[in-house]
Amino acid sequence: MVTAPDHATEAQLAAALARCASGDRAALRVIYDIEASRMAGVARRMLRRQDLAEEAVQDAFMRVWRSARTYDPAKGAARTWLYAILRNCALTILRDE
């Protein structure tokens, strides 16, 4: 079950992605502040190494910045979009290792 704060956070993420798409750097910081620690934990579980997890999160945020304009809220939640990017970054790192 999704709680009210999660709905609020999802709305914050979607709004921040829209602002990123228009070049607002502060919006990327908002996304980072909300999700970075959770993303790092997911990346650590996938990659089993702290250094690689940090690399995956950094790569993911770079891709978020460059691709924010491609996010379409009609196709899915902002958080889902962020974690798909993180997953792809982690898989790229695993493939290259």
Sequence and secondary structure as in RCSB ss.txt:
>XXXX:A:sequence
MVTAPDHATEAQLAAALARCASGDRAALRVIYDIEASRMAGVARRMLRRQDLAEEAVQDAFMRVWRSARTYDPAK
GAARTWLYAILRNCALTILRDE
>XXXX:A:secstr
   HHHHHHHHHHHHHHHHHHTT HHHHHHHHHHHHHHHHHHHHHHHS HHHHHHHHHHHHHHHHHHGGG  TTT
S HHHHHHHHHHHHHHHHHHH 
